[in-house]
Amino acid sequence: MRTPKPLPLSKLYKACRAGDFKFEDTRQIAPLDTFIGQQRAEEALEFATSVNRKGYNLFAVGHAGLGKRTMLKRFLEKTAEQMQPPADWLYLQDFSNVRKPWAVSLPCGQGQAFKEDLQELLLDLKQAIPAAFDNEGFFERAEKIKDHFADQQSTALKALAEEGGELGLKLVLQTPGGYSFVPADQDDQPMDAGEFAKLDDELRRDFREKIEKMEKKLRLALRELAQLEKQSRQEQLKLNEEVTDDAIQEGLQSIREKYADFARIQEYLEALYQDIQDNVALFLEDEDDESEAVASVSPDKRIPTRYQVNLLVSHADRDHAPVIEESMPTHNNLVGHIENVTYQGTVATDFTLIRPGALHKANGGFLLLDAERLLGHPYAWEGLKLALRTGTLRIDTLERQLSVSGSVSLEPDPIPLKCTVALMGDYELLHALQDQDPEFVELFKVVAEFETEMPRTPANTKLYTRLIASMAAREALLPFTPSAVMRVVEEASRMADHQNKLSLNAADLNHLLREADYRARRAASDRVEADHLREALAARRRRAGRYPEQVLESIEEDFIMIATQGEKVGQVNGLTVVGSHDFLHGQPSRITARVHYGQGEVLDIERSVHLGGSMHSKGVMILTGYLCGLFGAEDTLPLDASIVFEQSYGGVDGDSASLGELICLLSAMSDLPIAQSRAVTGSINQMGEVQPIGGVNEKIEGFFEVCQLRGLDGTQGVIIPQQNVTQLMLREEVREAVEAGQFHIWAVSQVEEAVQLLLDKPAGQLTEKGEWPKNSVYGKIAARLDHLREKDSDKDSEKSSDDSGDKKTSKD
């Protein structure tokens, strides 16, 4: 097999062409007015916002930093601009059942108008009703009613008194018994008990009979007087109603006519009229029927709370549908709540203390929520699902829903819900909801997936340039020159880990632009140049470089043992990646292998001590399968092997070292040394094909830094999978070393190619006789295995002979 040649410089980095960036700076670039690279997500958004059906809510999924929230909000706002603003919703007192306030809908803007109209009417009544009762006409009519009853009462009692007088009785007023008859003395005065007792028995009996007779007539008269008093009160009430009606009707009629098209308002105004008639004292005596605690928080203390309007939500200040983002999605903030007030130990509430939630504010439009925050608040997710499932908004206390409180509260009318909810989250959260909550799939039927990258085509590069210009303008950054934009585009390919792709991570891009702007301003430049981008990237590496520098220092002092020169049997330089999500660093690791007589088992020491992850263990099993396929197809391998990452204390996972581990085993089995000036990364399958890995740029750069520290000698380099070549976007210092012939990068697609590069011998190919060439790596391994098998066979023969001899002796 032909020895692979080092990759040319042109394969290590994809630079932008200056001819594609013909402008002076980004001020000449039109700002971006659309999504880029998110056609799939945009199609899902359009579908979710267009289908007017229950359950077609949206879950926007993608990795952090993609700008999901910004793009989603921008799309929803653009859609909302084509929609009419929704109706106003207000709560009004139900005078027949104060626990169940009415929910009333009015066209957008008319809710506030109705509130002001009713407020004006009631304030007028506060003046007009007392004035109507405080005039001579009312007093004369009221006095006439009172006098008429008094005359009737006087006439009736006078007639009874006269009739009793003829019988020698006197009508007197006793307290608390009322009127009664008593015997009269010689002077026509009521006889006291002592005088009455001195009378003879017959005379006393005669008086008692007369008194009993007159008492019956008195009782009949008093009953008639009670009816007359009732009639008098009714006449007074009728008079009050007439006076109140005269004060109310003109203003009330005006409101009735203005809101004639709204049956619920007409019904309320009729109930309002009757309640004012029944409670006119509220306007006459400056009293109300509410507690001091509730009155202290009333919107307008001049008006009795029962007659106020709770304008729950209004979009009068909008000319389109709302887009609401709730950053604190608690249960109350989502579905609304009823406030209570406490005054001197008394807890009270009323319909004016009903407060809207985000769903009320977004009703008729769109609600944007962060799914992780939503699920982090108790009962918020259940409250949201209940509203979406029933299509109504029920404002109720959480204590009532949980049945932990028996206190009396309000039961406001539910409000119909027509709102598209958009949740934002990552894939892990999406899959958890889909697996664990059956209602989720029914309520959120549309999933919008946001891409992390897009193809690096000429058209997309122009869009990306507009994106950079838009970010610079929005952040008030210095304008970027063409060379700076080119450098940003190239860095975007590096962030995407692909020469032909561009990263769509808006957070990282914004961070880079801001730091480049900072470097330019610090240099007193009026524009951002490519050098400022280089300084920003270098500064970022310095800030995150504490651990990499410590590793390099440990390698230099041989605390971490990494060889970059010479040859060793059963030892290879593997490559790993460490770091956080925003900064990754490549680090070489020594992999060693030892073989010994055995049964063909490969011991993964990392797994045995629970430092190896499942993916790493899988890689070791795959290379074991490959070895068995090569050398143990017809017989058991008479060798056992152990393999380990030396000086690894924090755990190892991933299968990207399986190619290096295989080479290490082949070296130990063939007793051929591995060139320590070269590192290798790549995974393999059981067919010996090399598979791509992640973090290829960081891995190459990590080994380069070690070689640079020790001194480049022109023999060092890294072996990578062929498929990873398109991902190469190496730093400038690495490319310069390659160009000078001081460092090399090889790409391989088969295990045999890596074997030849690292062991400096061909792996070997089976001849027509099914034998490996003797001077090949596989040939040396096969010869060793055959030798061990022969030893096994000789031992078995000796053992068999010994066993036969023992049996014969025993027989004799």
C-alpha positions in Angstrom: 0.0 0.0 0.0 1.3 3.5 -0.9 2.5 5.6 1.9 0.1 8.6 2.3 1.6 12.0 1.6 1.2 15.0 3.9 -1.7 17.3 3.2 -0.9 20.4 1.2 -1.3 23.8 2.8 -4.5 24.5 0.7 -6.3 21.7 2.5 -5.7 23.0 6.0 -7.7 26.2 5.8 -10.4 27.7 3.6 -9.7 31.4 3.2 -12.2 33.9 1.8 -11.6 35.5 -1.6 -11.0 39.2 -1.5 -12.9 39.7 -4.7 -16.1 38.6 -3.0 -16.0 41.4 -0.5 -16.2 44.6 -2.5 -17.1 47.4 -0.1 -15.3 49.9 2.0 -16.8 48.9 5.3 -20.0 47.4 6.8 -21.8 50.8 6.8 -22.3 50.2 3.1 -23.9 46.8 3.7 -27.7 46.6 3.8 -28.9 45.3 7.2 -30.3 41.8 7.4 -34.1 41.6 7.4 -34.6 37.9 7.4 -33.4 34.6 9.0 -30.3 33.0 7.6 -29.8 29.3 7.5 -33.1 28.7 9.3 -35.5 27.8 6.5 -36.7 24.7 8.2 -37.5 26.6 11.4 -39.1 29.4 9.5 -41.4 27.0 7.7 -42.5 25.5 11.0 -43.1 28.9 12.5 -45.2 30.0 9.6 -47.3 26.8 9.8 -47.8 27.1 13.6 -48.9 30.7 13.4 -51.2 30.2 10.4 -53.2 27.1 11.5 -56.0 28.3 13.6 -56.6 25.0 15.4 -56.4 23.8 19.0 -53.1 22.2 20.0 -51.0 23.9 17.3 -48.6 25.6 19.7 -44.9 25.7 19.1 -41.7 24.3 20.6 -38.6 26.0 19.3 -35.6 23.7 19.8 -31.9 24.3 19.3 -28.6 24.7 21.1 -27.9 27.7 23.3 -26.5 30.8 21.7 -28.3 30.4 18.3 -30.4 33.4 18.9 -33.7 31.4 19.0 -35.4 34.0 21.2 -34.4 36.9 19.0 -35.4 35.2 15.8 -38.6 33.8 17.2 -39.7 37.1 18.7 -38.9 38.9 15.4 -40.9 36.4 13.4 -43.9 36.6 15.8 -43.8 40.3 15.8 -43.8 40.4 12.1 -46.8 38.0 12.0 -48.6 40.0 14.7 -48.3 43.2 12.6 -50.7 41.6 10.1 -53.3 40.8 12.8 -55.9 43.0 14.4 -55.5 43.9 18.1 -57.7 41.7 20.2 -60.7 42.7 22.3 -60.5 44.3 25.7 -61.5 42.3 28.7 -63.0 43.7 31.9 -64.5 42.4 35.1 -67.8 43.8 36.5 -69.6 43.2 39.8 -72.4 40.7 39.7 -74.8 42.4 42.1 -76.9 39.2 42.6 -73.8 37.1 43.5 -70.7 39.1 44.4 -68.5 35.9 44.3 -68.9 35.5 40.6 -67.9 38.7 38.8 -68.8 39.0 35.1 -66.2 38.8 32.4 -67.2 41.3 29.6 -65.5 41.7 26.2 -65.5 45.0 24.3 -63.7 45.9 21.1 -60.1 47.1 21.4 -60.0 50.5 23.1 -63.7 50.6 24.2 -63.0 48.9 27.5 -61.1 52.0 28.7 -63.8 54.2 27.2 -66.6 52.3 29.1 -64.6 52.6 32.3 -64.3 56.3 31.9 -67.9 56.8 30.9 -69.1 54.8 33.9 -66.7 56.6 36.2 -68.0 59.9 35.0 -71.6 58.8 35.5 -71.0 57.7 39.0 -69.1 60.8 39.9 -72.0 62.9 38.6 -74.4 60.8 40.7 -72.3 61.4 43.8 -73.4 65.1 43.2 -76.8 64.7 41.5 -78.4 62.2 43.9 -77.8 64.2 47.1 -78.8 67.3 45.3 -82.1 65.7 44.2 -82.9 64.7 47.8 -81.9 68.1 49.2 -84.6 70.4 47.8 -87.9 71.8 48.9 -90.0 69.8 46.5 -88.7 66.5 47.9 -89.1 67.7 51.5 -92.7 68.8 50.9 -93.7 65.5 49.3 -91.9 63.5 52.0 -93.6 65.6 54.7 -96.9 65.2 53.1 -96.6 61.4 53.2 -95.5 61.5 56.8 -98.3 63.9 57.8 -100.9 61.9 56.0 -99.9 58.8 58.0 -99.8 60.8 61.2 -103.3 62.1 60.6 -104.7 58.6 59.9 -103.0 57.3 63.0 -104.3 60.2 65.1 -107.9 59.8 63.9 -108.0 56.1 64.5 -106.6 56.4 68.0 -108.8 59.4 68.8 -111.9 57.4 67.9 -110.8 54.5 70.1 -110.1 56.9 73.0 -113.5 58.4 72.8 -115.2 55.1 72.7 -113.2 53.9 75.6 -114.0 57.1 77.5 -117.7 56.4 77.2 -116.9 53.1 79.0 -114.9 54.8 81.8 -111.5 53.7 80.2 -108.5 55.7 79.3 -106.2 55.0 76.3 -102.6 55.4 77.4 -99.2 54.8 75.7 -97.0 52.4 77.6 -93.4 51.5 76.9 -92.5 49.0 75.6 -96.0 47.5 75.3 -97.4 50.2 73.1 -101.0 51.4 73.6 -103.5 49.9 76.1 -106.7 50.7 78.0 -106.8 51.3 81.8 -109.7 52.3 84.1 -110.2 56.0 84.6 -110.8 57.7 88.0 -113.2 60.5 88.9 -110.9 63.1 87.3 -110.7 61.1 84.1 -107.1 60.2 84.8 -105.6 56.7 84.5 -106.4 54.7 87.7 -103.3 53.3 89.4 -103.1 49.7 90.7 -103.8 50.7 94.3 -107.0 52.4 93.5 -108.1 49.6 91.2 -107.5 47.1 94.0 -109.8 49.0 96.4 -112.7 48.6 94.1 -115.2 45.9 94.9 -115.0 42.6 92.9 -118.0 43.2 90.7 -116.7 46.6 89.6 -113.3 45.2 88.9 -114.8 42.4 86.9 -116.8 44.9 84.9 -113.7 47.0 84.1 -111.9 43.9 83.0 -114.7 43.0 80.5 -114.7 46.5 79.1 -110.9 46.5 78.8 -110.9 43.2 77.0 -113.6 44.4 74.6 -111.6 47.6 73.8 -108.3 45.8 73.6 -109.7 43.7 70.8 -110.7 46.8 68.9 -107.3 48.4 69.6 -105.5 45.4 68.2 -107.6 45.6 65.0 -106.9 49.3 64.8 -103.2 48.8 65.3 -103.0 46.2 62.6 -104.7 48.7 60.2 -102.3 51.4 61.3 -99.4 49.0 60.6 -100.7 48.5 57.1 -101.0 52.3 56.7 -97.4 52.7 58.0 -96.2 50.2 55.4 -98.1 52.0 52.7 -96.5 55.2 53.9 -93.0 53.7 53.7 -93.7 52.3 50.3 -94.8 55.7 49.2 -91.6 57.1 50.6 -89.5 54.5 48.8 -91.4 55.2 45.6 -90.7 58.9 46.1 -87.0 58.1 46.7 -86.9 55.9 43.5 -88.6 58.7 41.5 -86.1 61.2 42.7 -83.2 58.8 42.2 -84.5 57.8 38.8 -84.7 61.5 37.8 -81.1 61.9 38.8 -79.9 58.7 37.1 -81.8 58.3 33.9 -80.3 61.0 31.8 -76.7 60.0 32.3 -77.5 56.3 32.3 -79.5 56.6 29.1 -76.5 58.2 27.4 -74.3 55.2 28.2 -77.0 52.7 27.2 -77.3 54.3 23.8 -73.5 54.4 23.3 -73.2 50.7 24.1 -76.5 49.6 22.6 -74.7 46.8 20.5 -73.4 45.0 23.6 -76.0 42.9 25.3 -73.9 42.1 28.3 -73.2 45.8 28.9 -77.0 46.5 28.7 -77.7 43.7 31.1 -75.1 45.1 33.5 -76.4 48.7 33.2 -79.9 47.5 34.1 -78.5 45.6 37.1 -76.4 48.7 38.0 -79.6 50.9 37.9 -81.5 48.6 40.2 -78.5 48.3 42.7 -78.2 52.0 42.9 -81.9 52.3 43.7 -81.5 49.6 46.4 -78.4 51.2 47.9 -79.0 54.9 47.4 -77.7 55.5 50.9 -74.2 54.9 49.5 -74.6 58.3 47.7 -76.5 60.1 50.4 -74.4 59.3 53.5 -70.9 58.8 52.0 -71.0 55.1 53.1 -70.0 52.0 51.2 -70.6 48.3 51.6 -67.0 47.4 51.7 -64.3 46.9 54.3 -61.8 49.6 55.0 -59.1 47.2 53.9 -60.5 46.7 50.4 -61.4 50.4 50.1 -57.8 51.4 50.8 -56.6 49.8 47.6 -59.5 50.7 45.4 -58.6 52.3 42.0 -60.8 55.3 42.7 -61.9 55.9 46.4 -64.4 58.4 45.2 -66.6 55.6 43.8 -68.0 52.7 45.7 -65.9 49.6 44.8 -69.0 47.6 43.8 -69.6 50.1 40.9 -66.0 50.2 39.6 -64.6 48.6 36.4 -61.7 46.3 36.6 -60.1 46.7 33.1 -58.2 43.5 33.1 -56.4 43.8 29.8 -56.5 46.3 27.0 -54.5 46.7 23.8 -55.7 50.3 23.0 -52.0 51.3 22.7 -51.4 48.8 19.9 -52.4 48.7 16.3 -51.8 44.9 16.0 -51.9 41.7 18.0 -49.6 41.4 21.0 -46.4 39.4 21.4 -45.7 38.9 25.1 -42.6 37.4 26.6 -42.9 36.3 30.2 -39.4 36.0 31.8 -40.8 34.8 35.1 -43.4 32.2 34.2 -44.8 31.4 37.7 -48.3 30.0 38.0 -49.8 33.4 38.9 -47.8 35.3 36.3 -49.1 32.9 33.6 -52.8 32.4 34.4 -53.5 35.4 36.7 -54.5 35.6 40.3 -56.7 37.2 42.9 -55.0 39.5 45.4 -56.0 39.7 49.0 -55.6 42.5 51.4 -55.2 42.2 55.2 -56.3 44.9 57.5 -56.3 44.5 61.3 -56.3 40.7 61.0 -59.1 40.6 58.4 -58.4 39.2 55.0 -60.7 40.5 52.2 -60.9 40.7 48.4 -63.2 41.7 45.6 -63.4 41.7 41.9 -61.2 44.8 41.5 -58.3 42.8 42.9 -58.4 40.3 40.0 -55.0 40.5 38.2 -54.2 39.3 34.7 -51.5 36.8 33.7 -49.3 36.6 30.7 -51.9 34.5 28.9 -54.5 37.2 29.3 -52.1 39.8 27.9 -51.2 37.5 25.0 -54.7 36.4 24.3 -55.4 37.0 20.6 -51.7 37.0 19.9 -48.5 35.1 20.9 -46.8 34.2 24.2 -43.1 33.4 24.3 -41.8 31.3 27.2 -38.5 29.6 28.2 -39.4 26.0 28.8 -36.8 25.3 31.4 -37.8 28.3 33.5 -41.5 27.3 33.1 -40.9 23.8 34.4 -38.8 25.2 37.2 -41.9 26.9 38.8 -44.3 24.7 40.7 -47.7 24.2 39.1 -46.9 26.7 36.2 -46.7 23.9 33.6 -50.0 22.4 34.8 -51.7 25.8 34.8 -50.5 26.4 31.2 -51.7 23.0 30.0 -55.1 23.4 31.7 -55.6 26.7 29.9 -54.5 25.4 26.5 -56.5 22.1 26.9 -59.8 23.8 27.9 -59.3 26.9 25.7 -60.3 29.1 28.7 -58.6 31.2 31.3 -59.9 30.6 34.8 -58.6 32.9 37.4 -58.6 31.1 40.7 -56.4 30.9 43.7 -53.8 28.1 43.7 -55.0 27.2 47.2 -58.5 26.5 45.9 -57.1 24.3 43.1 -55.1 22.3 45.5 -58.0 22.1 48.0 -55.8 23.2 50.9 -57.9 26.1 52.0 -61.5 26.4 52.8 -61.6 30.2 52.7 -64.3 31.9 50.6 -62.9 33.5 47.4 -64.1 34.7 44.1 -65.1 32.6 41.1 -64.7 35.0 38.2 -66.2 34.1 34.8 -63.7 32.3 32.6 -62.3 34.1 29.5 -62.0 32.3 26.1 -58.4 31.7 25.2 -57.1 32.1 21.6 -53.4 32.3 21.8 -50.4 30.6 20.2 -47.8 29.7 22.8 -44.1 29.3 21.8 -41.8 27.4 24.1 -38.0 27.6 23.8 -35.7 24.8 24.9 -33.0 22.3 24.0 -33.3 18.8 22.6 -32.9 17.1 26.0 -35.8 19.0 27.4 -37.9 18.4 24.3 -37.3 14.6 24.4 -38.1 14.5 28.1 -41.4 16.2 27.6 -42.3 14.0 24.7 -41.5 10.8 26.6 -42.9 11.8 30.0 -45.9 14.0 29.4 -48.5 12.6 26.9 -50.3 15.9 26.9 -47.3 17.7 25.5 -47.6 16.2 22.0 -51.3 17.1 21.9 -50.8 20.7 22.9 -47.5 21.4 21.1 -47.9 19.8 17.7 -45.3 21.9 15.9 -41.5 21.6 16.6 -39.3 24.3 15.0 -35.7 23.1 14.8 -33.0 25.8 14.7 -29.9 24.9 12.8 -26.4 25.3 14.3 -24.7 25.9 11.0 -25.4 26.6 7.3 -23.6 25.9 4.0 -20.7 28.2 3.2 -21.9 29.1 -0.3 -21.3 32.5 -2.0 -24.9 33.4 -1.5 -24.8 32.5 2.2 -21.5 34.3 2.6 -23.2 37.5 1.4 -26.0 37.0 3.9 -23.5 36.4 6.6 -21.8 39.6 5.7 -25.1 41.4 6.1 -25.6 39.6 9.5 -22.2 41.0 10.6 -23.2 44.5 9.4 -26.5 44.2 11.2 -24.9 43.2 14.5 -22.3 45.9 14.2 -25.0 48.5 13.6 -27.3 47.2 16.4 -24.5 47.1 18.9 -23.1 50.5 17.8 -19.8 49.0 17.0 -17.1 50.4 14.7 -17.6 49.5 11.0 -15.8 46.4 9.9 -13.5 46.5 6.9 -13.6 43.8 4.2 -10.5 42.1 5.6 -12.1 42.0 9.1 -15.3 40.6 7.7 -13.4 37.9 5.8 -11.6 37.0 9.0 -15.0 36.7 10.8 -16.4 34.5 8.1 -13.3 32.2 8.3 -13.6 32.1 12.1 -17.3 31.2 11.7 -16.2 28.1 9.6 -13.8 27.2 12.4 -16.7 27.5 14.9 -18.7 25.2 12.7 -15.8 22.7 12.5 -16.1 22.6 8.7 -14.6 24.4 5.8 -17.8 24.5 3.9 -20.1 25.6 6.7 -20.8 28.7 8.8 -21.7 28.7 12.4 -25.1 30.2 13.3 -24.2 30.7 17.0 -25.2 34.4 17.3 -24.0 34.6 20.9 -20.4 33.6 20.0 -20.4 35.8 16.9 -21.6 38.8 18.9 -19.0 38.2 21.5 -16.3 38.1 18.9 -17.5 41.3 17.2 -17.6 43.2 20.5 -14.1 42.2 21.5 -12.7 43.1 18.0 -14.4 46.5 18.4 -12.8 46.8 21.8 -9.4 46.1 20.4 -9.9 48.6 17.5 -11.0 51.4 19.9 -8.1 50.7 22.2 -5.8 51.1 19.2 -7.6 54.4 18.3 -8.8 53.0 15.0 -11.9 54.2 13.3 -12.6 50.8 11.8 -12.2 47.2 12.8 -9.4 45.5 10.8 -8.4 41.9 10.4 -5.5 42.4 12.9 -8.0 43.4 15.6 -9.8 40.1 15.0 -6.6 38.2 15.4 -5.8 40.1 18.6 -9.3 39.3 19.9 -8.9 35.6 19.2 -5.5 35.5 20.8 -6.8 37.3 23.8 -9.6 34.8 24.2 -7.1 32.0 24.1 -5.0 33.7 26.7 -7.9 34.2 29.1 -8.8 30.5 28.8 -5.2 29.4 28.8 -4.5 28.8 32.4 -5.1 25.0 32.2 -3.4 24.5 28.8 -0.4 26.4 30.0 -0.2 24.2 33.1 -0.4 21.1 31.0 2.4 22.4 28.7 4.5 23.2 31.7 3.9 19.7 33.1 4.9 18.2 29.8 8.0 20.3 29.6 9.1 19.2 33.1 8.1 15.6 32.3 5.5 15.4 35.0 3.2 14.5 32.1 5.2 12.1 30.0 4.8 12.8 26.3 7.5 11.9 23.7 7.8 13.8 20.5 11.0 12.2 19.2 12.4 8.7 18.9 10.6 5.3 18.7 8.9 3.1 21.2 7.3 -0.3 21.1 3.7 -0.4 22.3 3.5 3.4 22.9 1.6 6.0 20.8 0.6 9.6 21.1 -3.2 9.8 21.2 -5.1 13.1 21.1 -8.0 14.2 23.4 -10.0 17.4 23.8 -10.6 19.1 27.1 -12.3 22.4 28.1 -15.6 24.1 28.4 -18.4 24.8 25.9 -16.8 28.1 24.8 -13.2 27.0 24.6 -11.7 23.6 23.7 -8.1 22.7 24.0 -6.3 19.7 22.4 -4.1 17.6 24.7 -1.9 14.7 23.7 -2.1 11.5 25.9 0.3 8.6 26.0 -1.4 5.3 25.1 0.5 2.1 26.0 -0.1 -1.6 25.4 1.4 -4.8 26.6 0.8 -8.3 25.3 1.4 -11.7 26.9 0.4 -15.3 26.5 -3.3 -15.8 26.9 -6.6 -16.5 25.2 -7.1 -13.4 22.9 -8.6 -11.0 25.4 -7.9 -7.3 25.4 -8.1 -5.7 28.8 -9.3 -2.1 28.8 -7.7 -0.9 32.0 -9.8 2.4 32.0 -13.0 0.4 32.0 -11.8 -2.0 34.7 -11.2 0.8 37.1 -14.4 2.7 36.1 -12.5 5.5 34.4 -13.6 4.6 30.9 -17.0 5.7 29.4 -19.3 3.5 27.4 -18.1 4.9 24.1 -14.5 4.3 24.9 -15.3 0.7 25.9 -17.2 0.2 22.6 -14.1 1.4 20.7 -11.9 -1.1 22.5 -14.4 -3.9 21.7 -14.4 -2.9 18.0 -10.7 -3.0 17.7 -10.7 -6.4 19.5 -13.2 -7.6 16.8 -10.9 -6.3 14.1 -7.9 -8.1 15.5 -9.8 -11.3 15.9 -10.9 -11.0 12.3 -7.4 -10.6 11.1 -5.5 -13.2 13.1 -8.1 -15.4 14.8 -10.5 -16.3 12.1 -9.7 -20.0 12.4 -8.0 -20.3 15.7 -8.0 -18.6 19.1 -5.4 -15.8 19.6 -2.8 -17.1 22.0 -2.2 -13.6 23.3 -3.8 -11.3 25.9 -3.3 -7.6 25.9 -3.8 -4.7 28.2 -4.2 -1.1 27.0 -4.4 2.1 29.0 -4.2 5.9 28.8 -1.2 6.7 30.9 -1.6 9.4 33.6 -5.3 9.7 33.0 -7.1 10.4 36.3 -10.3 12.1 35.3 -11.9 9.5 33.1 -11.8 8.8 29.3 -14.8 8.6 27.0 -15.3 8.6 23.2 -14.0 6.2 20.5 -11.7 8.7 18.8 -8.6 7.0 20.2 -9.5 3.5 18.9 -7.2 3.9 15.9 -4.3 4.9 18.1 -5.0 2.0 20.5 -5.1 -0.5 17.7 -1.7 0.8 16.3 -0.4 0.5 19.9 -1.5 -3.1 20.1 -0.1 -4.0 16.7 3.2 -2.5 17.7 3.3 -4.6 20.9 2.2 -7.7 19.1 4.8 -7.3 16.3 7.5 -5.9 18.5 7.9 -3.0 16.1 8.5 0.6 17.4 6.1 3.5 16.8 7.4 6.9 15.8 6.9 9.2 18.8 7.1 12.3 16.6 3.6 11.6 15.3 0.3 11.6 17.0 -2.9 9.9 15.8 -6.6 10.4 16.2 -9.5 8.5 14.6 -12.0 5.8 15.3 -12.3 2.5 13.4 -14.9 0.0 12.6 -14.5 -3.8 12.5 -13.6 -3.7 8.8 -10.5 -1.6 9.5 -12.0 1.6 8.0 -11.0 4.8 9.7 -13.9 7.0 10.8 -14.1 10.7 11.5 -13.9 12.3 15.0 -14.7 15.6 16.6 -12.4 18.5 17.7 -9.9 17.8 14.9 -8.5 21.4 14.8 -8.0 21.5 18.6 -6.3 18.1 18.6 -3.8 19.0 15.9 -3.1 22.4 17.6 -2.6 20.7 21.0 0.1 18.4 19.7 1.6 21.2 17.7 2.0 23.3 20.8 3.9 20.4 22.5 6.1 19.9 19.5 6.7 23.6 19.3 7.7 23.7 23.0 10.1 20.8 22.5 11.4 22.2 19.1 10.1 21.4 15.7 12.4 19.2 13.7 10.5 18.5 10.5 9.4 15.0 11.4 6.5 15.8 13.7 2.9 15.7 12.6 -0.6 14.4 13.2 -2.5 11.6 11.5 -6.3 12.2 11.1 -9.2 10.5 9.3 -9.6 11.4 5.7 -13.2 12.6 6.3 -12.0 15.2 8.7 -9.9 17.1 6.1 -12.9 19.3 5.2 -13.1 20.3 8.8 -9.6 21.7 9.0 -9.5 25.4 9.8 -6.1 25.5 11.6 -4.6 28.5 13.3 -2.1 30.6 11.5 1.0 29.4 13.4 0.2 25.8 12.5 -0.2 26.6 8.8 3.1 28.6 8.8 4.9 25.6 10.3 3.4 23.3 7.7 4.4 25.7 4.9 8.0 25.7 6.3 8.1 21.9 6.3 8.4 21.8 10.1 5.1 20.1 10.8 2.9 17.7 8.8 -0.7 16.4 8.7 -1.6 13.1 7.1 -5.1 11.9 6.3 -5.9 8.2 6.2 -8.9 6.1 5.4 -7.7 2.6 6.3 -5.9 1.2 9.3 -3.1 0.0 7.1 -2.2 3.5 6.0 -1.8 4.6 9.6 0.2 1.5 10.4 2.7 2.3 7.6 3.1 6.0 8.8 3.6 5.1 12.4 5.6 1.8 12.2 7.5 2.6 9.1 6.6 -0.7 7.6 3.8 -1.8 5.3 0.9 -3.5 7.1 0.9 -6.3 4.6 -1.6 -8.0 2.3 -2.6 -11.6 2.2 -1.0 -13.6 -0.6 -2.9 -16.0 -2.8 -1.8 -18.8 -0.4 -3.4 -16.9 2.4 -0.2 -15.8 4.0 1.1 -12.5 5.2 4.4 -11.1 3.8 7.1 -11.9 6.3 8.6 -8.4 6.3 5.2 -6.7 6.9 3.7 -5.8 10.3 0.9 -8.3 10.0 3.5 -10.9 8.8 5.6 -10.5 12.0 2.4 -10.7 14.1 1.3 -13.8 12.3 4.7 -15.5 12.7 4.6 -14.7 16.5 1.1 -16.1 16.8 2.0 -19.2 14.9 5.0 -19.7 17.2 2.8 -19.5 20.2 0.3 -21.8 18.8 3.1 -24.4 18.1 4.1 -24.1 21.7 0.6 -24.7 22.7 0.4 -27.7 20.5 3.7 -29.1 21.9 2.4 -28.6 25.4 -0.8 -30.4 24.6 1.1 -33.3 23.1 3.3 -33.6 26.1 0.3 -33.4 28.4 -1.5 -36.1 26.4 1.6 -38.4 26.5 1.9 -37.9 30.3 -1.8 -38.7 30.7 -1.5 -41.9 28.6 1.5 -43.1 30.6 -0.3 -42.5 33.9 -3.3 -44.5 32.7 -1.1 -47.4 31.6 0.8 -47.6 34.9 -2.4 -47.5 36.7 -3.8 -50.4 34.7 -0.7 -52.5 35.4 
